[in-house]
Amino acid sequence: MKKSKMKRTKKQLIVGLATAVALTALPAGAWADTVARADQPIPLITEENQPVAPPGSGGEEAPSDVAVSRDKAVELARKLLQIPTEYTLQSASYNTDRLAGGTRSAWNLDFVKKVNNKQLGSIQARIHATSGELLGYGSYINDPNYKPAYPPKVDREQSMKIAEDFIAKVGAKYAGKLRYNADYGVQFRPPLNGEVRYPLRYNRVVDDIAFMDNYIDVEVDGEGHVMGYQVTWDDTISFEQGKPSITMEQAEAKIRALAEPQLAYVVPYDAKAPIKPYLSYEMAPLMIDALSGDRYQPFASTVKPNRTEPVAPSALGAKPAANKKLTGEQAVKIVEGAFKLPEGSELTDSSYHEYSDEQNGRTSAQWQLSWSIKDKDDKDNGSVWASVDSRTGEIRSYSQYSYAEVKGGDQVKIITYEQAKAKALETIKKQLPGYAHELYLQESEQDQQLDRAVIPGDIRDYTFRFQRLIHGANAVYEGASVTVNAITGEVRNYNADLGNFTYPAQKPQTISNEQAIDAFMKYYNLELTYVQTYAMQGEPIPLEKYNLMVAAGEIVPGSGDSGKAKLVYRLVQRPLDGDVFLDAESGQWRDRQTGDPASLVKETATDIAGHWAERELSMMVAYKALDLEDGKVRPQAVVTRGEMIKMLVLAMNSGNRPSLAFANSESASFRDVGASSDYFIYVENALQANLIDRGDGSFDPAGEVDREEMAELIVRALGYNTLAKYEQLFNVPFSDVGSIENKGQAAIVAGLKIMNPDEKGQFNPDRLVTRAESATAFFRFLQAKAELQEAPLRN
């Protein structure tokens, strides 16, 4: 089979600037030659001919009396990081950060390496403009010869030692003030290639309590390089004094009493077709004031979810049936009858569009209409757009825009918020009578107090949003909106996104609120920590608003209660292997992407401890390439064709599940692997990649796999199938060579030590492959792929 040519790409390698700094603390073998070696010191950049920041490079002008000048900052960066001589300073900018009780200034330095005017590397450093401390760095090298080892040379535990040694070297002042955050950057699945990054975080500790908003981040790669360093720290914060008045157990009891799980429909966007909504429970995290024991809501939303007052107490009509076939003229009349088009509107376009929605399996048809607005002099004065469902007659969207502006001094009558609200409610009732009892207006306290002032250049619209609730459950992806012009009182914009999926006619039976809360208390971790607060006149305000007010001079940094850290108990999501939701009907956690059953804890096989392929089988279980039955992976069971393809596709895609974008019930390439099959997306992906052929249209996913079939799959995945056809090039080292049909393929997998002969030197092409053997073969495939690196032509 022909394979598409894979372009040779350069690997981008982020290289830790402080490698040279940490050389005395780390083994020389941990560092790549392109960065630094303990036995090969890197010379410093000379002082001569250093460029300054180019115009427009950003930053602000540094004061003349700054403690650390630009030149001193460059010198410190060179001294700390031992930047190679071929790197020259490209730019230097001075910036000031706002802290809780003041400011902090720093120099941002950018060094680059260029060969023949082509940039091959970059190093960025951030130096404190007062103390000269290294606040952060990052870099990359465009190295086409870089080959990360697989499996990685260091694991996460070893990377922690490297990170801690590095912090001790460049951030000695933080000794005794940090605590490792075991939940940050946790990787549930072992890496499938050598491009590994271990993100590590060390939180600030105050009175033996971790302050989660201050930390030092370090990133280490699988080779043992320190890849990045970032200090997020504010010494101007003041911390609330006092001991918690309640225990962790009492805080949990309060949270349970306050928790309000809400029902919502979730639509997994990458589920098997046809996609269906799941009724789920959602529960937002809560905080408890550790000193008072009361609920803490510093930034309570002013938008109160409306779940009690629909537009109408019951449906005002039937939902339209999709049995029409409107003409363009009929669609135009529907729009003109529904909305008052501006004077001078002329129809300019009417086009019909039909498409299949792969998510819900339906075919949609719409008329797209547009008008131009002419003034008295026949000049363009705006536009109108609308879309009408050709099968139901519903208006899906309507929008108008006029170039006319209110001029200063014009006397304009303004409609009030309540008048605009009444217009929006009237529009919903008229356009969506069948949904009126399921649409709920969502409005904030500010909205209710707002009447638009008309000033030239100001926004002169009121916008109202309606959320669809079905039996009290939020249909997250469905709703409507209406925008009313504050001058004319007419509808300027209207959108309705409804009826995309089929929902149950009656409310399903669900687990109780108490059971949902029990489930979410396992989803969250409860921690005692500090949270930073910002306030004005004693009232908490969001950080974004605080920064704006400081910039406007309305607040002096550090004044009042701003910049204080409050002691709280709070819920935080525990590390999870993917995004999940709680099925309200079954109480089962499900994958938010696929809708498949999920677990909050990492699944492990109970029958492979001490097995010769324990590592390889554990990897396949972690990536769900092999399923468990009663907790067992059954290593000696024969692997099936479906399982084999799933393992191979995951291995080739760095463990990522292929997208279902191309997959629907009509696109199945094999008659026995339809869209509802667990192997559908993997088989389709393998076919697209020319790893398998369509043949007679049957795949046989439950069929057993022999060694010769597995060898062919691996050789195709490596891209050597064309080469394998030239059998005369190979020394086939098997005593049963006569029984091997594809000798080149067998020779390649043996030469790469992916598949080995038995003790008699036989390849045994017809012998069936066990789960343990297939997992081992694909682990070795990954090793060979990393060593080969270059992607050859495939066939």
N, C-alpha and C positions, 0 to 999 in steps of 0.2 A: 504494500500500500504506500502511496505517496504521502510524505510528511511535509508540513510547512517548515520552511527554513527558520530557525531560531536565530535572531540577530545576536551578535556578540555584544554584550554590554559591559561597561566598566563598573566594577563594584565600588560603592561608596563606603568608605570605612571611616567612622568617627573615631578619632584618635585622642586619647586623654592628654591634655596639655601637661598635666603634672606627672607624667610618667617619669621624667627625669628626676623630679623631686622625690618620688617614692622609690627610686631604684635601690636605695640602701635598705629599704624595708621589704622589698619584694624579690622573689627569685628571678634571676636574669632570664630564665627560660620562658617566663610569662609574657615577655615583651616581644613584639614583632620587630624585625630589623628595620622596617620603614619608620619606626618611631624612635626607639632608643634601646640600648642594651647597657647593662651594667659595666661591661668591659669596653664600651665604645662611647665615651662622653660626647655629648652634642655641643659643639662650639656655639658661643653666643653671637647674636647679630652685632655688627660693629655700630659705633655711634654716628658714623658719617652718612650723609645723604638720606636722612629719614624723611619721607614725604609727610605732609600734614593732611588733615581732613579736607577732602575736596569740597567745593561749594555745594550746598544743598545736601550734605551728608547727614544733617540732623543734629540734635543736641542744642546746647545753649552756650553762651560765652562764659568762660570760667573767670571768677574774680581774680584780680591781680595778686591778692594775698592768700590764695588757696594753699593749704598746707602741703599738698602733694601736687606739684606741677605736672603738666603733660609729660615733660621729659623725664621727670622722676618716676611717673607711673609706667612709662615705657621701660625704664631701667629696671623697675621692680618686677614687671611682667617677664622680662628677659631673665632676670636672676632667678625668679621662682620657677619658671617653666623651661628654662634652657632651650629657647626656641632655635631651631636649626638656622644656620646662616643663610640658606637660600630663601628663607621667609623674610619679606620686607614689610615694614609698617605701611599699610595702605590708608588707614584713616584712624583718627582719634577724636572722640566726641565727649563732651562733658554734660552730664545729666543729673538732675536732682529728683529724688524720690520723696514722696510725702509719707511721714511716719505718724504714729498716733499722737506724739507730743513734739513734733518738730520735723526736720528734714534730714536727708542723707544724700550726699553728692558722691558721684563716682565717675571714673574715666572708663569709657568703653573703647577698647583697642582692637583693631582688626589687622592681622598679619596675613599675607598671602604668598603663595609660591607660584611663580609663573615660569613656563618654559615655552619659548617661541610665541610669546604673547598669549599663551593658553594657561588658564588658571588650573593648577593641579592640586591645590590644597589651600585651606584657610584655617586660621587659628584666631579665636576671639577670647579676650580676657577682660574682666571687669575688676578694676582696682578702686578701693575706697579712697576718696580724695582727701580724707583727713588722717586716717590711720595707716593707709597703704596695704590694708588687708585684701587678700584675694577673695572677692565676693562670688565669682563664678567664672566658668570658662566652657568652651566647646570648640570642636574643630572637626574637619573631615579631610580625608585624603582620597583623591580620585585615583585609586590604584588598580589597574587592570590585572595585576599579577597576584593580588591578595587572595589567598585560599584559606578560609577559616576551617579549622579541623572539625571533623564530626566522628564521634560525639565530642561535645565541647571539652576543652582541657580543664575547665573549672566549673563547679556546680554553684548553686546559690549560696550554700554554706561557706564555701571557699571564697566566694566573691565578697562576702561580709567581712572576712578577715582583711582582704585587700582594701576594701572601703574604709574600714576603721583605722588601718595603718595610714592611709592617705589623709584622713581627717586629722589624725594626730600630728601629721607632718605639716600641713598647711593651716590647720585651725586649732592650734594647741589651746587657745583661749576658751574653747568650748568643752574642755575636759571636765567630766563630772556633771555636765548639764544636758546630756543627750540620752535618749532611750530608743533602742531599735524598735521600729514599727513592723511587727511581724505580719500585719495584714496588708501592708502596702506593696503593690506590685507582685502579689503572689501569682505564680504560674501553675495552674492545675495540671497542665499537660507537658510532658517532656518535649524538648525541641526536636524538630524533624530536619533541621539543617544547622550549619555552623554559624549562621547569622543570629547569634543569641545576645540578648541584652538583659541584664539583671538590674532593674530599677530598685534602689534601696533608699529608705528614708529613715532619718534619725530625728525624732521629735524633741523639742525643748522640754525640759522638766523643771517645774516650779513647785516647791514644797512637796516633792515626790509625786506630783500629778503631771501627766503629760499634757502639754499645751499643743493641740493638734494644728494650730494655725502658724506656728513657728517651727522650722525644721531645716535640716541640711539634706539635700538629695545628692546621691552619688550613683552613677551608672557604670557598671562593669560589664565587659563583654566576655564571651566564652573563651577567649584566649588569655584572660586575666588582665586586660588593659582597663585602666580607669578612663571611661569615655566622657564623662561629664561631671560637673560639680556646681551646685547652686546653693547659696545661702539665702534663706528666707527668714529673716530675724528682725525683731524690733525691740530694742532695749528701752524705748520710751514708754512702753505699755505698763500700766499699773494694774496689779492683780488684786481682786477682791480678797479681803482678809476674813478669816473665820473658818470654822470646821463645819462639815455637812451636818445638818440637823436630822437627817434621815439616812438610813442605810441603803445599800444597793437593793436589797430585797424590798424595802418599803417604797423605794422609787419605782421599782418594777410594778408593784401593786397599784401605785397611783397611775402609772401609764396605762395599765390594763383597764382601770376604771374610766379613764379619759378617752381611750381609743375609740374611734368611730370608723370601722371598716365600711367602705362604700362599694356598691356593685357597679361594675362597668363591663361593657362588651369589648373584648380584645380580638383583633383580627391578626393572626400570625401571617406576616407578609411573605414568608417563604415556605408555606405549608404545601402539602400535596393538593393538587386541584381536584375538585372545586373547593376553594377555601371557604370555611365557615367561621362565623364569630363564636367565641367562647365567652360564657358568662364568668366573670372573674371578680375577686375581691381585691381592692386596693386599700392600703393603709399608709398614710403619711407618717414619717417619723416625728416623735414628740420630744420635748425637753422639759425637765423639772428643775426649778431653782433649788440648788443643793442646800442653801442656807434657810430659806423659808419653807421649802417643801411644796410650793405652789407651782402651777403650770407656768412655763416661761415662753412667751410668744413675742419676741422682740420686733419682728417684722410681719405681724399678722396681716394677711391679705385683705385689702378693702373690697375685693370681689367676693361676695357671699354666694356660693353655689346655690342656685335656686332649684330646689327639688320639690317644691310644694305648690307652685302657682304656674300652671301651664297657660298658654295663650288662650285656651278654651277648656272648659271642664270635660268636654267630650268632642269627638270628631264632628266637624261641621259638614262633612260630606265624605264620599268614598274616595279612597286613593285611586288614582286613574289607572286603568288597565292598559297594558302595552299592546293594544290591538289596532292602533291607528297607523296610517301611512300618510302623513301630512305632505302637502305640496309646499313649495316655497311661499306662494301667495298666502296660503292659510297660516303659515308660521308668522309672516309679517303682520297679518291681521290680529293674531293673538297678542303680539307685543304691543301693537298700537292700541289695542283695547285694554291692556293692563296698565300701561304707563303713559304719562303725558309727555310725548316727545317735544323737545324744544321747537319753537317756531323757526321755520326755515330748514327743517330736517328733510333730506332727500336720500332715498335708498340708493346705495352705491354698489352693494354686493350681497349676493344670496348664494351660499354654497352648501352642499350636502356632504356630510361626513358619516361614515359607518366604520366601526371598529369592534374587535373582539376584546373583551376584558378578561385577561388570563387569570385574574384573581378570583372573580366570581363566576367565570364560565359563561357570561352573558354577552350578547352582541348589542351594542348601543348604536343609535342613529340620531344625528342632530343636524339641525339647520343653523349655520353660522351666518348672522346678518349684520350689516353695518350701514350706517347712514352718515352723511356729512351734514354739518349745520352751516347754512349760509346766512350772512347778515343782509341788511337792506341793499347794500351795494354789491351783492352777489359774491362777497369774499368769504373764504373759509373762516368759520367762527367756532369750530369744535367738531366732535364726532360722537356717535352713539354705536354701541356694540350690543349684541344679544345672541343668545343661543337657546334653541327650543328643541326639546326632545321630540323627535319625529313620530315616536310610537305612543307616547302618553299625552302629548300636547302641553307638557309642563315647561315653563320658562326656567332654564337652569341658571342663566346669568343675564344681567342687564347692567350697562354702565354708560354714563354720558359724561362728557367733558366739554365745557365751554371756555373759550378764550377770554370772554368778557370779564372784566375785573371791576370791582366796586372802587370808585375813585374817591379820593379824599374830599370830604365836604358833602358827598351824596347823602341824601336822606333815605335811609333804608329801614324798612320794617322787619324786625327780627322775630322769628317764632321762638317760643320757649322750649326748654327741654321736654316738658310734659306734652306740648303740642306735637313735637317731633316723635316722641315715644308713641303717642296715639296713632300717628301716621304709620309708623313701623308695624304696630300691632295690627292695624287695619290691612296693611299689605300682606302680612303673613296669613291672616284669615282668608283673604281673597285669593291669594295665589296657592296656598297649601292647606285647603280645608281638611283634607284627609289626615294631615299631620298636626293640626292645631292643638290636639290634646297631648301631643308628645314633645312639643317644642316649648322650651322654658327660656325666658329672657334672662340673660346674665348681665347684671349691672353693678357698678361700684358705688360707694358712698359719694365719691367725687362726681360721678356722672349725675347722680340725683340732685346735686347742688349746682349743676352747671347750666348756665345760659350763655350761649356764644356771643361774644362781642365781635362786631364787624369792623375790623381795621384793615386797611389795604395790606395785602400780603398774608393775612391771617388765614388759618383754616376756618372754613365756614360750614362745616358739616357736623351732624350728629351721627354716630355709628352705633347700631344696636346688633348684638349677637345673640342668637338663639341656639341652645344646645338641645339635641334630641335625647330624650330619656324614654326607654322602653320598659314598662313595668317598673319604673323607678331606677332602672340601671342606665348609666351613661353610655350612649352609643358614641364612643369616642370620635369616630371618623365622620359623624353625620351631624348636620346642623344647617343653619341659614343665617344670613346677615342682611341688614337693610341700612343704607346710608341716606339720610334726609338732609337736604340743603337748608341751611338756617335762614336763607334769604327768601327763597321761593316756596319752601315747604314741600317741594316735590322730591320724589325718590331719585337719587343720583346713582346709587349702586344697589344691586340686589344679587345675591347668590344663594343657591339652594343645592346642597350636596346631600341628597337623601335617596333612600331605596337602593343603595349599592349592594346590600346583602340581604339574605332572607333571615329574619329573626323569628323565634317561636311565638305562636299565637297566644300562649299562656305563659305566665311567669314560671320558670322551672323551679323545682324543689332544690333548695340550697342547704349547705351546712350552716350552722348557727353562727352568730356574731362571735360568741365565745370560742368556738372552734377555729374561726378565722383568726382571732387575736392570738390564740395558742400557736397557730402556724406562723404568724408574722413575728412572734417573739423568738422564733428559731431562725427566721430570715434576718432579723436584726441582732446586733450586739448592743448591750447596754454599757456605756462607759461613763466614768467620771472625768470631766475635763473642764478646761476654761474655754469660753467663747468671747471673742472681742466684740464690744458694743460701741455704737456711735449714737450720740443723742443731741437734741436741741431743746432747751428749756425743759429738760427732764424727760422728754419723750424720745424713745428709740427711733432712729432713722436708718435706712439702708446705706451701705457703704458708698454706693454710686452717688446717692443724693448728698451725702456728707462731703465727698470729694468735690462735687460741683459747687457746694456752698462755700467750701474753703477757697476754691479757685476764684469765686466771686467776692471774696472778702467778707462774707456773712458770718463765718465761723473762724476763730483762731485755732489752729491745730493744738490739741492738748487741753483746750479750755473745757470747763464744765465736766460732764461725765464722759465725754468722748475719749476714746482710746483706753478705756478700762476693760479688763477681762473678767467676765463673770463666771463663777463656779456653778456648773450644771451637771445633771445627769442627762444623757441624751442617747437616742437610738441612732445607730449608724449601720448601714448595710454591711453584712459580713462578706468576706471574699467569696465569690461564687464563680463557677465555671460557666459563665454565660448569663444572659438576661432571662429571667423567669417570671411567671405570673401564677397566681393561685386560682385554680379551677374552682369556682364557687359551688358547682354541683357535686363534684367528687371529692374535693379537698386535696386533690393531687397537684403538685407543682408541675408546671409545663414550660417548655422552652418557648420564649416569646417570639422567636424567629420561625420555628417550625410547628409549634403546637404539640410536639412529642412529649411524653412524660419525662420529667427531669428530677434531679435530686439536689438537695442543698449541700450534700456531702459527697466527696469524691468516691466513686464506686471502685471497689477493688475485688479481684477474684480471690476466692477462698481456697482454691485447689492448685495453686502454683508455687507455694512457698517452697524454696529449695529446688525447684525445677530448673533444668539446664537452660530453659528459655524464659525464665521468670521475667527478666528485664524486658525482653522483646514482647512477650505476651501482655505485660502490664501496660506497655506503650499502646498497643492496639486496643486494649480495653479503655484506656484513657481517652482515645480519640473515637471511641464507639465504632471502631472498625470491626470488632468482634463483640457480639452480644453475650451477656451473661444469662444463665438459666439457674435460678435459685442460688445466685452468687458464684456460680462455677463457669469457667471459660472452656473447660473440657479440652485440654491441650492435645490429646491424642485423637480427637475426632477429626475426620477427613474434612478439609476445607471445601466449601462450595464455590461455584463460579461467581455467584453474587458477592460472597464475602471477599474473594480474591480481587475482584474488580474494585470493590469499595476500598480495600487496603491500598491498592496501587494508586487509585485516583487521589486519595488523601495524602499519600506519600509524595506524589508529584506536585500537589498544591499546598505544600507546607502545612498540612493538617486542616486546611480550610475546606469547608463544605462547598461544593460548586453551587452556583446560583441557579435558581429555578426560572430565571427570566425567559429562557427559551422553551421551557417545558410546559406543555399543557396536554390535555387528554388526546388532542388530535395530532400531536407531534411524536408520539411513541414510535420508535424505529423498529421495535421488536414486538411481535404480537403477544408474547408471554411476559413482557415487562412494561405494563401500562403505568400511567401517571400515579396510580394509587400504590404502586410497589415501593417498598423501602429502598430498593436498589435503582429506581428509575433515574434519578439525576446522575448517579455514578456511571451507569451503563451508557446513558446519553453522552456524558462528558468523555468517556473512554472512546466512544465511537467518533466523536468530533475530533479527538486527538489521534485518531487512526491507530489506537491500541488494539482495537478489535474490528472485525468486518461484519457487515450486515448478513452475509451468507444467504440462507434461505428464509430469513426473517424471524428465526427462532433463536433465543439466547440460552435458554435452559438455566436460569439462575440457581436452581437447586442441584444442578449436576455437579459431579465430583471432578476434581482437577488432578491431572498427573504431572509428573516432573517436567516433561517436555513442553506441556502447555504453559507451565509457570515460567520456564526459561524463555519462551517466545515473548510473553508479556513483558518480562523484565528487559529483554534486549530491545524491544520496541520502545519502551519507556526511556531507555538510555539513548535512543536514537541511532543504534548501530544495526538495524535490521537490513539495510542495504549492504553494509559491509559483510554481514553474516552470510549472505548468499554466495560470496566468493570462498567456498569451502577450502579451495586449494591453498589459501593463505594461512590456514590454521593447522596447528599440530593438535589433533583431537586426542587427549590423553586418557581415553577410556578403553577398557578391555572389551566392552560390549559395543564398540563403535558401529558395528554392522546393524544394530537394532535402532540406531538413532536416525530419525528422518531428517532433522535440521541440525547437521553437525556443527555449522558455524555458530549457531546460537548456543549450543551446549558448550563449545569451546570458549566463548566469550564469558559466560557466567562462571565457568570454572576458572578461567584466567584471572578474573576479578575477585575470585574467592567468595562469590555470592552463593553458589551452589557447589558442593564438593562431592567427589565420588565416595562410594562406600569402602569398607576395608578391603574389598576385592578389586578395587579400581574400576568398578562399574558405575555408570551414570544412572542406570535403571529408568529409562524414559517413561515406561508405562506404570511405574509405581505411584500410587496415590499419595497426595501431599497432606500432611496433618496440619492442624492449626498452628502448632508450635513451629513446625518447619517453615510454614509460609510467613509467620511473623518474623522469624530469624532471617529468612531470605530478604524480606523487605527492609529490615534494619541494615543488613549488609548492602543492599541497594542504595540506601541513603549515604552510607559511608563511601561507596564507590562514586556516587554522584558528586559528593563534595570533593573527592580527590581529583576526579576528572575535570570538574568545573566547566570547561569549555563545552558548549552545546553543539554537537555536530549536526549535520544534515540528517533528517529522518526519512524513512521510507516505510 
